[in-house]
Amino acid sequence: MQGRYKAILIDKEAYAMELSRYIHLNPIRARVVNKPEDYCWSSYRDYIGTSHTEWIDTEWLLTQFGKDRKGSQERYKKHIEKGLKVFIKNPIKESIVGIILGREEFVNHIKEVLRGKKAKERDLPALRKLRIRPTLKR
């Protein structure tokens, strides 16, 4: 589909719904299935209420579509199906150094945390891109 699994920090209020739609439509874009519910490795069926996997937590995202579970599942399904009719751009391409996705304030906060003491103890390629380097003049 799109290569190996990537973990990124996301600003859930701003990006979670779009990212979820993009992910649930990946098997269709890859021409593996015709409908998102047909892909057996997806959590989509848990979100629309046709399956229940104990370790998948759908609660937070579904509450963004309403308070009653059945209604929010139906609205979530419509949200996903709307993506079948229009082009959905890859929200991950908007991420900063491939690990942070969100509004400017969120990104700046995460950068500060990652530049902190604990981050210096780790040698992650993405963190190296966030390091502040002295200018040539300095």
Secondary structure, 3 states (H helix, E strand, C coil): CCCCCCCCEECHHHHHHHHHHHHHHHHHHCCCCCCHHHCCCCCHHHHHCCCCCCCCCCHHHHHCCCCCHHHHHHHHHHHHHHCCCCCCCCHHHHCECCCEECCHHHHHHHHHHHCCHHHHCCCCHHHHHHCCCCCCCC
